[in-house]
Amino acid sequence: MSALRQRAAQVARQARTARPSGVQNTRSYASSHGHHEAPHTVEESLGAGFYITVGTVAASVLVYKVSRPGENGEDSSVHKWVRKVSDFSTEWETKNHLMTAALEQAAHDRHLLYGVERSKNFELTYPEVFTHGSPHNVPAGHYANLDKVIAHYKQQHHNEEARKATKLAAAAAAAAQHAPPKFLANPPLDLPAVRMGLVTPRVGYGLFAARDLAAGEFVLHEAPLMTALFNETFSADASLTQGQVAACRAALLLATDAGAGADAGAVTVTAVAFPAIAARFGVGPVLFDDEFESESGGARGVMGKMGMNLVAGQGRFAGSTVTRDEYEAYTARLDVSAASGGLSETEAREACREFFRHYAFQVLPRGSGSGGGGCGCDSGGGRRSTLLATAAAATREACVYLLGSLVNHCCTPPTPFLGSASFSTGSSNTPAGPNCSWRIGPSGLAQFIKPRHICVQARRAIREGEQLTWDYGKRDKGFACECDTCRNGLMGGLGSLCGVL
Ligand SMILES: C[S@@+](CC[C@H](N)C(=O)[O-])C[C@H]1O[C@@H](n2cnc3c(N)ncnc32)[C@H](O)[C@@H]1O
Protein backbone atom coordinates (compact mmCIF):
# COMPACT_ATOMS: atom_id res chain seq x y z
CA MET A 1 0.00 0.00 0.00
CA SER A 2 2.75 2.34 0.99
CA ALA A 3 4.41 1.49 -2.37
CA LEU A 4 1.30 2.59 -4.16
CA ARG A 5 1.24 5.87 -2.19
CA GLN A 6 4.83 6.59 -3.06
CA ARG A 7 4.15 5.95 -6.70
CA ALA A 8 1.16 8.35 -6.75
CA ALA A 9 3.17 11.07 -5.01
CA GLN A 10 5.88 10.70 -7.63
CA VAL A 11 3.39 11.00 -10.51
CA ALA A 12 1.89 14.08 -8.85
CA ARG A 13 5.31 15.65 -8.52
CA GLN A 14 6.07 14.94 -12.13
CA ALA A 15 2.82 16.44 -13.18
CA ARG A 16 3.69 19.65 -11.29
CA THR A 17 7.09 20.03 -12.81
CA ALA A 18 6.02 19.11 -16.34
CA ARG A 19 5.84 22.03 -18.84
CA PRO A 20 2.38 22.91 -19.90
CA SER A 21 3.35 22.79 -23.67
CA GLY A 22 6.47 22.55 -25.72
CA VAL A 23 8.14 20.50 -28.18
CA GLN A 24 10.21 18.68 -25.68
CA ASN A 25 9.35 16.89 -22.54
CA THR A 26 11.83 17.05 -19.83
CA ARG A 27 12.22 13.93 -17.81
CA SER A 28 13.97 13.62 -14.54
CA TYR A 29 15.55 10.46 -13.50
CA ALA A 30 16.45 9.46 -9.97
CA SER A 31 20.05 9.49 -9.23
CA SER A 32 21.39 6.14 -9.53
CA HIS A 33 22.96 3.97 -7.02
CA GLY A 34 22.13 5.94 -3.95
CA HIS A 35 23.79 9.26 -4.94
CA HIS A 36 21.86 12.31 -3.85
CA GLU A 37 22.45 14.42 -6.92
CA ALA A 38 19.63 16.23 -8.67
CA PRO A 39 18.39 14.26 -11.72
CA HIS A 40 19.45 15.77 -15.14
CA THR A 41 16.87 16.58 -17.86
CA VAL A 42 16.65 14.69 -21.18
CA GLU A 43 15.32 16.36 -24.43
CA GLU A 44 12.77 14.11 -26.15
CA SER A 45 11.25 14.66 -29.73
CA LEU A 46 7.50 14.63 -30.46
CA GLY A 47 7.87 11.64 -32.81
CA ALA A 48 7.06 10.98 -36.45
CA GLY A 49 3.58 9.85 -35.62
CA PHE A 50 2.73 13.29 -34.40
CA TYR A 51 3.78 14.92 -37.58
CA ILE A 52 2.10 12.31 -39.76
CA THR A 53 -1.10 12.81 -37.90
CA VAL A 54 -0.97 16.58 -38.18
CA GLY A 55 -0.01 16.36 -41.90
CA THR A 56 -2.76 13.90 -42.66
CA VAL A 57 -5.34 16.10 -41.00
CA ALA A 58 -4.17 19.15 -42.94
CA ALA A 59 -4.09 17.23 -46.22
CA SER A 60 -7.55 15.86 -45.57
CA VAL A 61 -8.82 19.36 -44.94
CA LEU A 62 -7.18 20.56 -48.14
CA VAL A 63 -8.50 17.68 -50.23
CA TYR A 64 -11.88 18.22 -48.75
CA LYS A 65 -11.73 21.92 -49.61
CA VAL A 66 -10.66 21.47 -53.23
CA SER A 67 -12.91 18.56 -53.97
CA ARG A 68 -15.93 20.16 -52.40
CA PRO A 69 -18.47 21.69 -54.79
CA GLY A 70 -19.06 25.42 -54.50
CA GLU A 71 -21.73 27.03 -52.42
CA ASN A 72 -24.11 27.30 -55.34
CA GLY A 73 -23.41 23.82 -56.60
CA GLU A 74 -20.49 24.92 -58.87
CA ASP A 75 -17.88 22.42 -59.85
CA SER A 76 -15.13 21.76 -57.36
CA SER A 77 -11.65 23.15 -58.05
CA VAL A 78 -10.33 19.70 -58.87
CA HIS A 79 -13.11 19.13 -61.29
CA LYS A 80 -12.51 22.48 -62.91
CA TRP A 81 -8.81 21.80 -63.31
CA VAL A 82 -9.36 18.33 -64.81
CA ARG A 83 -11.81 19.76 -67.26
CA LYS A 84 -9.43 22.54 -68.19
CA VAL A 85 -6.61 20.11 -68.96
CA SER A 86 -8.85 17.84 -70.99
CA ASP A 87 -10.26 20.86 -72.91
CA PHE A 88 -6.73 21.94 -73.76
CA SER A 89 -5.90 18.65 -75.51
CA THR A 90 -9.23 18.70 -77.39
CA GLU A 91 -8.48 22.24 -78.59
CA TRP A 92 -5.09 21.21 -79.97
CA GLU A 93 -6.59 18.19 -81.58
CA THR A 94 -9.09 20.43 -83.37
CA LYS A 95 -6.34 22.84 -84.42
CA ASN A 96 -4.25 19.98 -85.79
CA HIS A 97 -7.20 18.69 -87.77
CA LEU A 98 -7.79 22.13 -89.26
CA MET A 99 -4.12 22.49 -90.15
CA THR A 100 -3.99 19.08 -91.84
CA ALA A 101 -7.16 19.80 -93.79
CA ALA A 102 -5.77 23.16 -94.95
CA LEU A 103 -2.52 21.57 -96.11
CA GLU A 104 -4.38 18.86 -97.98
CA GLN A 105 -6.60 21.45 -99.63
CA ALA A 106 -3.58 23.54 -100.67
CA ALA A 107 -1.86 20.49 -102.18
CA HIS A 108 -5.02 19.55 -104.02
CA ASP A 109 -5.50 23.08 -105.34
CA ARG A 110 -1.90 23.21 -106.47
CA HIS A 111 -2.30 20.06 -108.52
CA LEU A 112 -5.58 21.34 -109.82
CA LEU A 113 -4.00 24.54 -111.15
CA TYR A 114 -0.62 23.09 -112.03
CA GLY A 115 -1.41 22.38 -115.69
CA VAL A 116 -3.52 25.46 -116.24
CA GLU A 117 -1.94 27.95 -118.61
CA ARG A 118 -1.15 31.28 -117.06
CA SER A 119 -3.28 34.17 -118.08
CA LYS A 120 -1.50 36.44 -120.48
CA ASN A 121 -3.70 39.35 -119.49
CA PHE A 122 -3.02 41.71 -116.69
CA GLU A 123 -5.88 41.97 -114.31
CA LEU A 124 -6.80 45.58 -114.08
CA THR A 125 -7.85 46.83 -110.73
CA TYR A 126 -10.97 48.12 -112.39
CA PRO A 127 -11.63 47.99 -116.15
CA GLU A 128 -13.02 51.53 -116.23
CA VAL A 129 -9.42 52.71 -115.97
CA PHE A 130 -9.38 52.59 -119.77
CA THR A 131 -12.09 55.13 -120.18
CA HIS A 132 -10.46 57.71 -117.94
CA GLY A 133 -9.45 60.71 -119.96
CA SER A 134 -11.24 59.41 -123.04
CA PRO A 135 -12.87 62.18 -125.08
CA HIS A 136 -15.85 59.86 -125.51
CA ASN A 137 -16.34 59.44 -121.83
CA VAL A 138 -18.50 62.51 -121.42
CA PRO A 139 -21.03 62.43 -118.61
CA ALA A 140 -24.62 63.35 -119.46
CA GLY A 141 -25.13 67.10 -119.50
CA HIS A 142 -21.53 67.81 -120.42
CA TYR A 143 -20.09 68.45 -123.80
CA ALA A 144 -16.39 68.08 -124.58
CA ASN A 145 -15.21 70.33 -127.36
CA LEU A 146 -13.29 68.12 -129.76
CA ASP A 147 -12.71 70.73 -132.45
CA LYS A 148 -9.04 71.03 -131.66
CA VAL A 149 -8.57 67.29 -131.63
CA ILE A 150 -10.38 66.95 -134.96
CA ALA A 151 -8.37 69.77 -136.50
CA HIS A 152 -5.15 68.22 -135.26
CA TYR A 153 -5.85 64.82 -136.79
CA LYS A 154 -7.18 66.33 -140.01
CA GLN A 155 -3.94 68.24 -140.36
CA GLN A 156 -1.92 65.16 -139.60
CA HIS A 157 -3.86 63.23 -142.22
CA HIS A 158 -3.31 65.94 -144.84
CA ASN A 159 0.41 66.06 -144.12
CA GLU A 160 0.65 62.29 -144.46
CA GLU A 161 -1.30 62.34 -147.73
CA ALA A 162 0.92 65.11 -149.07
CA ARG A 163 4.04 63.18 -148.09
CA LYS A 164 2.74 60.04 -149.82
CA ALA A 165 1.81 61.97 -152.95
CA THR A 166 5.30 63.49 -153.16
CA LYS A 167 6.87 60.09 -152.64
CA LEU A 168 4.64 58.49 -155.27
CA ALA A 169 5.40 61.23 -157.76
CA ALA A 170 9.13 60.78 -157.20
CA ALA A 171 8.82 56.99 -157.54
CA ALA A 172 6.74 57.36 -160.70
CA ALA A 173 9.30 59.74 -162.20
CA ALA A 174 12.10 57.28 -161.40
CA ALA A 175 10.12 54.31 -162.74
CA ALA A 176 9.28 56.18 -165.93
CA GLN A 177 12.91 55.90 -166.96
CA HIS A 178 12.72 52.09 -167.13
CA ALA A 179 9.00 51.70 -167.46
CA PRO A 180 7.72 48.68 -169.37
CA PRO A 181 5.84 49.53 -172.53
CA LYS A 182 2.64 48.22 -171.00
CA PHE A 183 1.50 46.89 -167.70
CA LEU A 184 0.58 43.25 -168.23
CA ALA A 185 -2.79 42.19 -166.92
CA ASN A 186 -2.74 38.62 -168.27
CA PRO A 187 -0.01 36.06 -168.84
CA PRO A 188 1.48 36.36 -172.32
CA LEU A 189 0.50 33.63 -174.71
CA ASP A 190 4.03 32.93 -175.86
CA LEU A 191 6.12 30.89 -173.52
CA PRO A 192 9.47 32.23 -172.38
CA ALA A 193 11.80 32.77 -175.28
CA VAL A 194 14.83 31.46 -173.46
CA ARG A 195 17.16 28.53 -173.83
CA MET A 196 19.76 27.07 -171.60
CA GLY A 197 23.39 27.00 -172.54
CA LEU A 198 26.87 26.56 -171.22
CA VAL A 199 28.67 29.87 -170.75
CA THR A 200 32.13 28.73 -169.74
CA PRO A 201 33.17 25.76 -167.61
CA ARG A 202 33.89 28.16 -164.76
CA VAL A 203 30.70 30.18 -164.97
CA GLY A 204 28.62 27.12 -165.77
CA TYR A 205 25.22 27.25 -167.37
CA GLY A 206 23.25 30.33 -168.23
CA LEU A 207 20.02 31.42 -169.91
CA PHE A 208 20.09 32.87 -173.42
CA ALA A 209 17.52 34.82 -175.40
CA ALA A 210 15.86 32.55 -177.94
CA ARG A 211 14.61 35.56 -179.95
CA ASP A 212 15.00 39.29 -179.96
CA LEU A 213 13.47 40.89 -176.90
CA ALA A 214 12.33 44.50 -176.74
CA ALA A 215 13.36 46.89 -174.00
CA GLY A 216 11.04 46.49 -171.01
CA GLU A 217 9.65 43.23 -172.36
CA PHE A 218 8.41 40.62 -169.95
CA VAL A 219 10.80 37.66 -170.27
CA LEU A 220 9.48 35.02 -167.90
CA HIS A 221 7.93 34.43 -164.55
CA GLU A 222 8.27 31.34 -162.48
CA ALA A 223 6.99 29.69 -159.32
CA PRO A 224 9.64 28.77 -156.74
CA LEU A 225 11.10 25.29 -156.74
CA MET A 226 11.34 25.51 -152.98
CA THR A 227 10.75 28.05 -150.23
CA ALA A 228 12.62 28.17 -146.97
CA LEU A 229 13.72 30.42 -144.16
CA PHE A 230 17.32 31.34 -144.47
CA ASN A 231 19.98 33.89 -143.79
CA GLU A 232 23.52 33.80 -142.45
CA THR A 233 22.47 34.00 -138.81
CA PHE A 234 19.91 31.34 -139.34
CA SER A 235 22.41 29.03 -140.96
CA ALA A 236 24.59 29.22 -137.85
CA ASP A 237 21.87 27.49 -135.83
CA ALA A 238 22.33 23.76 -136.33
CA SER A 239 18.85 22.77 -135.20
CA LEU A 240 17.14 25.22 -137.55
CA THR A 241 19.26 24.33 -140.51
CA GLN A 242 18.35 20.64 -140.19
CA GLY A 243 14.95 21.37 -141.72
CA GLN A 244 16.54 23.40 -144.46
CA VAL A 245 18.95 20.60 -145.27
CA ALA A 246 16.01 18.26 -145.63
CA ALA A 247 14.11 20.74 -147.81
CA CYS A 248 17.17 21.37 -149.93
CA ARG A 249 17.83 17.69 -150.37
CA ALA A 250 14.19 17.05 -151.22
CA ALA A 251 14.28 19.78 -153.87
CA LEU A 252 17.40 18.34 -155.39
CA LEU A 253 16.04 14.83 -155.26
CA LEU A 254 12.67 15.81 -156.69
CA ALA A 255 10.89 12.71 -157.89
CA THR A 256 13.65 10.27 -157.08
CA ASP A 257 11.47 7.55 -158.52
CA ALA A 258 12.40 9.01 -161.86
CA GLY A 259 12.36 6.52 -164.63
CA ALA A 260 8.75 6.53 -165.60
CA GLY A 261 5.92 8.95 -165.89
CA ALA A 262 5.87 12.68 -166.16
CA ASP A 263 8.46 13.19 -163.39
CA ALA A 264 11.18 11.31 -165.19
CA GLY A 265 13.08 14.47 -166.04
CA ALA A 266 12.92 16.08 -162.61
CA VAL A 267 16.22 14.81 -161.25
CA THR A 268 17.90 15.83 -164.44
CA VAL A 269 16.48 19.32 -164.22
CA THR A 270 17.56 20.01 -160.67
CA ALA A 271 20.96 18.54 -161.26
CA VAL A 272 21.40 20.78 -164.26
CA ALA A 273 20.26 23.89 -162.45
CA PHE A 274 22.35 23.21 -159.36
CA PRO A 275 25.06 20.86 -160.53
CA ALA A 276 27.71 21.46 -157.88
CA ILE A 277 25.29 21.35 -154.97
CA ALA A 278 23.34 18.46 -156.42
CA ALA A 279 26.56 16.47 -156.69
CA ARG A 280 27.35 17.17 -153.03
CA PHE A 281 23.94 15.82 -152.13
CA GLY A 282 24.64 12.72 -154.12
CA VAL A 283 22.40 13.69 -157.04
CA GLY A 284 23.88 13.31 -160.47
CA PRO A 285 25.63 13.14 -162.75
CA VAL A 286 22.95 14.43 -165.04
CA LEU A 287 21.13 11.85 -167.13
CA PHE A 288 21.88 12.79 -170.63
CA ASP A 289 19.54 11.73 -173.40
CA ASP A 290 18.40 12.92 -176.75
CA GLU A 291 15.52 14.84 -175.27
CA PHE A 292 17.97 17.03 -173.42
CA GLU A 293 19.30 18.27 -176.70
CA SER A 294 15.98 18.35 -178.50
CA GLU A 295 14.41 21.66 -179.41
CA SER A 296 10.90 20.78 -178.39
CA GLY A 297 11.57 18.93 -175.14
CA GLY A 298 8.36 17.28 -174.00
CA ALA A 299 6.67 16.22 -170.79
CA ARG A 300 9.36 13.66 -170.03
CA GLY A 301 12.30 15.78 -171.09
CA VAL A 302 14.35 18.38 -169.28
CA MET A 303 12.79 21.23 -171.11
CA GLY A 304 9.33 19.86 -170.58
CA LYS A 305 9.94 19.64 -166.87
CA MET A 306 11.37 23.09 -166.73
CA GLY A 307 8.28 24.34 -168.46
CA MET A 308 6.16 22.64 -165.78
CA ASN A 309 7.67 25.00 -163.27
CA LEU A 310 6.66 27.99 -165.27
CA VAL A 311 3.25 29.40 -164.72
CA ALA A 312 2.09 28.98 -168.26
CA GLY A 313 2.33 25.17 -168.01
CA GLN A 314 4.12 23.09 -170.60
CA GLY A 315 7.50 24.52 -171.41
CA ARG A 316 8.58 25.20 -174.94
CA PHE A 317 12.02 26.60 -175.38
CA ALA A 318 13.94 27.49 -178.44
CA GLY A 319 16.35 24.70 -177.62
CA SER A 320 19.54 23.97 -175.80
CA THR A 321 22.99 24.82 -177.00
CA VAL A 322 24.57 22.26 -174.70
CA THR A 323 26.20 19.22 -176.20
CA ARG A 324 26.99 16.01 -174.37
CA ASP A 325 30.73 16.65 -174.63
CA GLU A 326 30.39 20.16 -173.26
CA TYR A 327 28.25 18.96 -170.40
CA GLU A 328 30.56 16.12 -169.46
CA ALA A 329 33.57 18.40 -169.60
CA TYR A 330 31.75 20.67 -167.20
CA THR A 331 30.61 18.05 -164.69
CA ALA A 332 34.02 16.39 -164.70
CA ARG A 333 35.31 19.50 -162.94
CA LEU A 334 32.91 19.12 -160.06
CA ASP A 335 33.95 17.56 -156.80
CA VAL A 336 31.48 14.76 -156.30
CA SER A 337 31.88 14.07 -152.62
CA ALA A 338 29.20 11.39 -152.72
CA ALA A 339 31.73 9.31 -154.65
CA SER A 340 34.21 9.68 -151.81
CA GLY A 341 32.09 7.93 -149.19
CA GLY A 342 28.88 9.90 -148.77
CA LEU A 343 28.00 13.17 -147.10
CA SER A 344 28.33 13.91 -143.38
CA GLU A 345 25.70 16.04 -141.65
CA THR A 346 28.16 18.95 -141.42
CA GLU A 347 28.92 18.67 -145.12
CA ALA A 348 25.23 18.55 -145.87
CA ARG A 349 24.63 21.69 -143.84
CA GLU A 350 27.49 23.45 -145.56
CA ALA A 351 26.14 22.37 -148.93
CA CYS A 352 22.73 23.64 -147.95
CA ARG A 353 24.23 26.98 -146.92
CA GLU A 354 26.06 27.18 -150.21
CA PHE A 355 22.90 26.29 -152.04
CA PHE A 356 21.07 29.25 -150.53
CA ARG A 357 24.00 31.63 -150.77
CA HIS A 358 24.25 31.09 -154.51
CA TYR A 359 20.72 30.38 -155.56
CA ALA A 360 18.19 31.85 -153.16
CA PHE A 361 16.23 35.04 -153.61
CA GLN A 362 15.11 36.64 -150.40
CA VAL A 363 11.53 37.73 -150.19
CA LEU A 364 10.71 40.85 -148.24
CA PRO A 365 8.17 40.47 -145.45
CA ARG A 366 4.57 40.76 -146.52
CA GLY A 367 3.21 44.25 -146.74
CA SER A 368 6.59 45.90 -147.20
CA GLY A 369 5.99 46.44 -150.87
CA SER A 370 3.05 46.60 -153.22
CA GLY A 371 1.45 43.26 -153.84
CA GLY A 372 3.04 41.60 -150.81
CA GLY A 373 6.11 40.36 -152.59
CA GLY A 374 9.62 41.70 -152.52
CA CYS A 375 11.49 43.44 -155.24
CA GLY A 376 15.01 42.32 -155.88
CA CYS A 377 15.45 44.52 -158.89
CA ASP A 378 18.82 46.04 -159.35
CA SER A 379 17.73 49.48 -160.37
CA GLY A 380 19.10 51.47 -157.44
CA GLY A 381 22.32 51.09 -155.49
CA GLY A 382 20.80 52.77 -152.42
CA ARG A 383 17.84 50.46 -152.41
CA ARG A 384 20.10 47.48 -152.92
CA SER A 385 22.33 48.30 -149.98
CA THR A 386 19.27 48.82 -147.77
CA LEU A 387 17.99 45.49 -148.94
CA LEU A 388 21.26 43.81 -148.13
CA ALA A 389 21.48 45.45 -144.74
CA THR A 390 17.99 44.22 -143.89
CA ALA A 391 18.77 40.80 -145.25
CA ALA A 392 21.74 40.49 -142.95
CA ALA A 393 19.71 41.53 -139.94
CA ALA A 394 16.60 39.46 -140.37
CA THR A 395 15.58 35.95 -141.17
CA ARG A 396 13.24 36.02 -144.08
CA GLU A 397 11.72 33.72 -146.55
CA ALA A 398 14.03 32.65 -149.35
CA CYS A 399 12.89 31.19 -152.63
CA VAL A 400 14.84 29.04 -155.02
CA TYR A 401 13.90 29.05 -158.70
CA LEU A 402 14.88 26.71 -161.45
CA LEU A 403 15.19 29.00 -164.45
CA GLY A 404 15.93 31.99 -162.24
CA SER A 405 18.87 30.12 -160.77
CA LEU A 406 20.34 29.66 -164.22
CA VAL A 407 20.71 33.38 -164.86
CA ASN A 408 24.24 34.59 -164.27
CA HIS A 409 25.43 37.78 -162.69
CA CYS A 410 26.61 40.91 -164.45
CA CYS A 411 27.93 43.92 -162.56
CA THR A 412 26.20 47.27 -162.94
CA PRO A 413 28.93 49.74 -163.92
CA PRO A 414 29.16 53.11 -162.17
CA THR A 415 26.68 55.69 -163.53
CA PRO A 416 29.02 57.44 -166.07
CA PHE A 417 29.46 54.14 -167.95
CA LEU A 418 25.90 52.86 -167.66
CA GLY A 419 24.20 52.46 -171.02
CA SER A 420 26.74 54.65 -172.74
CA ALA A 421 27.41 53.66 -176.37
CA SER A 422 31.01 54.77 -176.09
CA PHE A 423 31.53 52.16 -173.36
CA SER A 424 29.62 49.44 -175.11
CA THR A 425 30.78 45.89 -174.78
CA GLY A 426 33.12 44.72 -177.49
CA SER A 427 32.10 44.13 -181.04
CA SER A 428 28.35 43.71 -180.41
CA ASN A 429 28.21 47.34 -179.39
CA THR A 430 25.56 46.61 -176.75
CA PRO A 431 25.32 48.84 -173.68
CA ALA A 432 27.25 47.77 -170.60
CA GLY A 433 25.71 46.18 -167.54
CA PRO A 434 23.06 43.52 -166.98
CA ASN A 435 20.32 43.26 -169.56
CA CYS A 436 17.58 42.05 -167.21
CA SER A 437 16.11 42.91 -163.87
CA TRP A 438 14.04 40.74 -161.60
CA ARG A 439 11.34 41.16 -159.03
CA ILE A 440 9.55 38.83 -156.72
CA GLY A 441 5.83 39.37 -156.59
CA PRO A 442 3.43 41.39 -158.70
CA SER A 443 4.98 44.79 -158.10
CA GLY A 444 5.26 47.07 -161.07
CA LEU A 445 5.18 44.78 -164.07
CA ALA A 446 2.43 42.23 -164.20
CA GLN A 447 -0.55 42.01 -161.89
CA PHE A 448 -1.20 38.33 -162.58
CA ILE A 449 2.06 37.31 -160.95
CA LYS A 450 1.61 35.63 -157.60
CA PRO A 451 3.41 36.81 -154.47
CA ARG A 452 6.44 34.52 -154.55
CA HIS A 453 6.82 34.23 -158.28
CA ILE A 454 9.93 35.63 -159.80
CA CYS A 455 9.39 37.94 -162.71
CA VAL A 456 12.08 38.85 -165.24
CA GLN A 457 12.04 41.90 -167.44
CA ALA A 458 14.40 43.08 -170.18
CA ARG A 459 16.14 46.31 -169.16
CA ARG A 460 17.03 47.08 -172.74
CA ALA A 461 16.70 45.49 -176.16
CA ILE A 462 18.27 42.03 -176.18
CA ARG A 463 19.34 40.17 -179.32
CA GLU A 464 18.70 36.50 -179.94
CA GLY A 465 21.55 34.40 -178.54
CA GLU A 466 22.61 37.04 -176.03
CA GLN A 467 23.06 35.74 -172.51
CA LEU A 468 20.46 36.97 -170.03
CA THR A 469 22.05 38.51 -166.97
CA TRP A 470 21.13 40.56 -163.99
CA ASP A 471 22.93 42.12 -161.09
CA TYR A 472 22.83 39.75 -158.11
CA GLY A 473 23.09 42.76 -155.86
CA LYS A 474 25.12 40.80 -153.35
CA ARG A 475 28.43 42.08 -152.08
CA ASP A 476 29.43 38.60 -151.02
CA LYS A 477 29.07 36.74 -154.28
CA GLY A 478 31.29 33.80 -153.46
CA PHE A 479 32.85 33.58 -156.91
CA ALA A 480 35.42 35.36 -159.03
CA CYS A 481 33.36 37.44 -161.41
CA GLU A 482 33.76 36.88 -165.13
CA CYS A 483 31.02 39.19 -166.34
CA ASP A 484 31.36 41.51 -169.37
CA THR A 485 31.46 44.60 -167.20
CA CYS A 486 34.49 43.31 -165.32
CA ARG A 487 36.09 41.86 -168.44
CA ASN A 488 35.85 45.24 -170.14
CA GLY A 489 37.33 46.98 -167.12
CA LEU A 490 34.25 49.12 -166.61
CA MET A 491 34.19 48.71 -162.86
CA GLY A 492 37.19 51.06 -162.61
CA GLY A 493 38.47 51.31 -159.05
CA LEU A 494 35.49 49.29 -157.90
CA GLY A 495 36.64 46.29 -159.84
CA SER A 496 38.42 44.89 -156.84
CA LEU A 497 35.09 44.68 -155.01
CA CYS A 498 33.53 42.55 -157.62
CA GLY A 499 34.08 38.84 -157.35
CA VAL A 500 36.30 39.12 -154.29
CA LEU A 501 33.51 39.69 -151.88
C1 LIG B 1 22.56 31.32 -159.73
S1 LIG B 1 23.84 30.36 -160.31
C2 LIG B 1 23.83 30.61 -162.01
C3 LIG B 1 23.86 29.32 -162.74
C4 LIG B 1 25.19 28.69 -162.75
N1 LIG B 1 26.02 29.31 -163.78
C5 LIG B 1 25.10 27.19 -162.97
O1 LIG B 1 25.58 26.64 -163.95
O2 LIG B 1 24.51 26.55 -162.12
C6 LIG B 1 25.17 31.27 -159.68
C7 LIG B 1 26.50 30.67 -159.87
O3 LIG B 1 26.93 30.81 -161.23
C8 LIG B 1 28.26 31.23 -161.28
N2 LIG B 1 28.29 32.61 -161.80
C9 LIG B 1 27.24 33.42 -162.03
N3 LIG B 1 27.62 34.60 -162.53
C10 LIG B 1 28.95 34.57 -162.63
C11 LIG B 1 29.93 35.50 -163.06
N4 LIG B 1 29.63 36.72 -163.48
N5 LIG B 1 31.21 35.12 -163.00
C12 LIG B 1 31.56 33.90 -162.57
N6 LIG B 1 30.69 32.97 -162.16
C13 LIG B 1 29.39 33.30 -162.17
C14 LIG B 1 28.79 31.20 -159.88
O4 LIG B 1 29.36 29.94 -159.65
C15 LIG B 1 27.54 31.34 -159.06
O5 LIG B 1 27.68 30.76 -157.80
PDBQT file of the ligand as one rigid body, heavy atoms in Angstrom, charges set to zero:
ROOT
HETATM    1  C1  LIG A 601      22.556  31.323-159.732  1.00  0.00    +0.000 C 
HETATM    2  S1  LIG A 601      23.836  30.356-160.306  1.00  0.00    +0.000 S 
HETATM    3  C2  LIG A 601      23.831  30.606-162.006  1.00  0.00    +0.000 C 
HETATM    4  C3  LIG A 601      23.863  29.317-162.741  1.00  0.00    +0.000 C 
HETATM    5  C4  LIG A 601      25.195  28.688-162.749  1.00  0.00    +0.000 C 
HETATM    6  N1  LIG A 601      26.022  29.312-163.775  1.00  0.00    +0.000 N 
HETATM    7  C5  LIG A 601      25.098  27.193-162.971  1.00  0.00    +0.000 C 
HETATM    8  O1  LIG A 601      25.580  26.636-163.951  1.00  0.00    +0.000 OA
HETATM    9  O2  LIG A 601      24.508  26.546-162.118  1.00  0.00    +0.000 OA
HETATM   10  C6  LIG A 601      25.172  31.274-159.684  1.00  0.00    +0.000 C 
HETATM   11  C7  LIG A 601      26.498  30.672-159.873  1.00  0.00    +0.000 C 
HETATM   12  O3  LIG A 601      26.929  30.810-161.227  1.00  0.00    +0.000 OA
HETATM   13  C8  LIG A 601      28.259  31.227-161.284  1.00  0.00    +0.000 C 
HETATM   14  N2  LIG A 601      28.287  32.614-161.800  1.00  0.00    +0.000 N 
HETATM   15  C9  LIG A 601      27.244  33.416-162.032  1.00  0.00    +0.000 A 
HETATM   16  N3  LIG A 601      27.616  34.603-162.531  1.00  0.00    +0.000 NA
HETATM   17  C10 LIG A 601      28.954  34.574-162.626  1.00  0.00    +0.000 A 
HETATM   18  C11 LIG A 601      29.933  35.498-163.057  1.00  0.00    +0.000 A 
HETATM   19  N4  LIG A 601      29.628  36.719-163.478  1.00  0.00    +0.000 N 
HETATM   20  N5  LIG A 601      31.209  35.118-162.999  1.00  0.00    +0.000 NA
HETATM   21  C12 LIG A 601      31.557  33.901-162.572  1.00  0.00    +0.000 A 
HETATM   22  N6  LIG A 601      30.686  32.968-162.156  1.00  0.00    +0.000 NA
HETATM   23  C13 LIG A 601      29.389  33.296-162.173  1.00  0.00    +0.000 A 
HETATM   24  C14 LIG A 601      28.790  31.202-159.884  1.00  0.00    +0.000 C 
HETATM   25  O4  LIG A 601      29.362  29.940-159.655  1.00  0.00    +0.000 OA
HETATM   26  C15 LIG A 601      27.543  31.344-159.065  1.00  0.00    +0.000 C 
HETATM   27  O5  LIG A 601      27.678  30.764-157.800  1.00  0.00    +0.000 OA
ENDROOT
TORSDOF 0
